[in-house]
């Protein structure tokens, strides 16, 4: 059985209003390099997420020693460097998404508009999965003093996984797939890695929190960009036209 949900339309005006609020930059370099991305090249099997969660669980063994080391060696200089955490904050990623979409719509370049749409979809998937993980795990943050093994599902505690990290790695993976240049990949993933480090430095997250966030971010981008499919769900299609963006999903049973 195949389902072909209709395209969901987003009028241009409302999309621009939602995504360009606070926009400060337009990544024009995408104009020359963003092209339609290839179809899915891999299928995510049920055991792979289990393996990933198992890896994050193993990291929990060293969560407290790593946290103690980071706090013992924390300095004003490192705290200043940790300002890179802004890459995972709404004012930055909404500006990036809005600037990209606006640049594509204004210039009439559908490739850039699609790149912005895929980036927005990446962050929506990453954000949704992150919030589900936080709610289900209910893990206390390091600064609570309760230890790395303190979990209270549905309690409102929000350590696992790291939202800043999932967003940062989602941006890095999405833009890396669009630009497809080694230097861009190195810069983007290095920046995302610094965001992950900053959350441990700030004593807001454990090492396993940021590791899980990084994996969620990359996963979200690969799904949104069409490189991975999950079970029978094909990657979403993002189309750009003069009236705005369209998103469609194809589901097989």
N, C-alpha and C positions, 0 to 999 in steps of 0.2 A: 504494500500500500504506500502510495506517495502523496504527500501533502504539499501543496504549493501556496503558502500563505500569500496574500496580496502584499504588494509593496506598501510600506508605511511612509506616508508623505510628510515632509517637514517643510512648510512654507519658508521661503528664503528669509522673509523679514523676521519671523519669530526665531529662526535658527540663529541669525546674526545677533539678535538681541540677547539670546541666551548664552551664546558662546563668545561673543566679542566684548562683553562687559569687562572693562578693565584691561583690554588688550593693549600691549605696549610694543609688540614686535610682530613682524610678518616675516617668516623664514623664506625669503625669496629664492634661496638656493634650491628649494624643492621644485621650483618651476622647471628647471632644466633637467632634473634627474628623476623625478617621480614618474613611474610608468605603471601600467596595470601589472599587478603581481600574479605569478603563476598559480595554478590550482593546487589543491592539497597534495602534499608529498608524503604524509604519514598519518596514521590513524592511532589515536590514543586508546590503549586497551585498559580494561578495568584494573589490572595489576600494577600499571605504571603509577597512578596516583597513590596507591598503597605503598609502593616502593619509595616514593618521594616523602610521604608522611613518615615512613620508617626511618629515612635518613635524617629528617628533622628531629625525630625522637632521639636518635643516637647523639645528635649535637647537644641535646639537653644535659648530657653527662658533663659537658665542659662549660655549660652556661655560667655557673657561679664563679669558677676560676677565671674565666675570661672577663666577666664583669668586674671582679675584684682587681684584676690587673689593669683594666682600662681606667677604673676610678682612682687607683693608686698613682697612675701616671698621667692623670688629667692635668691640663694647664690652661692658662688664659689663651695662649697661642692656639692650642688645639680647639678650644671652645670657639674662637673666632673662625677657624677653618670649618667647624661644624655648621656654620651658617649656610653651607651648601644644602642643608636640609630643606631649604626653600623650594628646591626642585620638586619636592613631593607635596607642596602646599597648593590649595585651590587657586590663589591669585596668580601663580606661575603657570600651572597646567591648563587652567581655563583660558588664560591669555594666549598660550601656545596653540591650543586647539582653535580658539576663536580667530587668532591671527592667520592661521593656515587656511581655515575655511573662508574667511573674509577675503584673503588674497586671491584664492581660487575663483570665488564668485565675482569679485570686482574685475579681475583680469579676464574672466571667461575661460580660464584654463581648468578643464574638468579633472585633469590629473592631480592638480594641487588640491582641488576641492575634495576629491576622493581620498587623498592622503589625510586630510583633516578629518573626514568622516570616519576613516579606519582608526585614526588616533582616538577620536571621541568614543568609538565603540570599544576599543581596547581598554580605555580608562573606565568605561561603564562596567565591563565584565570584571576587570580587576577590582574595582570598588565593591561590586556586589559580592564577589567571592570572599573578599577580605572581611566584609561586615558579617557574612555568614560564619566565617571562621572565628571571628572575635566573639560573636554571640554564643556559638556552640562550645568554645573552649573556656571562656571566662578566666583567662590566665591573668594573674596579678603582674604588674610592672615591677622591675627591679627596685625602684625607689620606694615601693611599699614595704620592703623589709621582710616579706613573708617567705622568700625563697623561690627558687626556680621551679619547684614542683607544686606550687600552689595554684590549683585549677578549681574554679567554681562555675560550672556551666550555667549560662543564662543569668549570671549575676551582674553583668554590666562591666566587669573588668575587661580591658581591651588590649592586652599585650600581644596576643598571638592571633594572626600574624601582623607584621608591621605594615600599616597602611602607607606611610611615606615611602617605604621601600618598594612595595608592590606598584605604586604609581610611577616611581622613578624608573624601575626596570621595565615597566610597560611602555613608557615613553621611549626609553633607549632601544628596546627591541623593535617597536613599531617604526620609529624613524630610521633605524639601521636598515630594516627591510626595504624602506622606501628609497633611501639614498644609495645604498649598495656601494659604499666606498670604504675600504679598510680603515682609513684615517677617521672617518665619521663613526664607524663602529667602535673603534678604540676610545675615542673621546666620549661618546655617549655612555658606553658601559662603565668607563672609569668614573664618570660623574655619578652614575647610579650607585656604583660601589661606594663612593664617598658618602652618599646619602645614607646607605646602610650602616657604614661605620659611624656616622654622626649620631644615629639613634642609639647605638650602644654607648658611645662617648657621653651622650646626654643623660644616660642612665634611664632612658625611657623604654628600652627593649633589651631582651636577651639575644644572644647570638642566633639561637634557633628561630626566634621571631623574624629576624631580618632575612635569614636564609629562606624561610617559608615565603616571606613577602617577595623576595627576588624570583623564586620559582613561579609564584602566582602571576607576577607581572609579565614574565616571558611567555608563559602559557597563554595568557589573555591576548597578547599581541600576535602570537602565532595562529591562534584561532581566528581572530579578527582579520588578519591579513591573508587568510586562506591557506596557510601552510599545513595546518593540522586540522583534522576532523575528530570529533568526540563521539565514539560509538556510531550510531546511525545518523547523527546530526551533521550535515555538511556545513562548512563555513558560511557565514552570512555574506550576501553580496551587497556591496555598496556602490550605488550608481549616482552620478552627478549630472545634473542638467540645468537649464536656465531657470527652472522653477524651484530648485533646491536639491536636497539629497533624498535618496530612497534607500531603504534597507529591506532585504528579503532573506528569509531562511527556507531551506529545503530540508524536510525531515523524512526519513525512510524507516519503515517498520518491517 
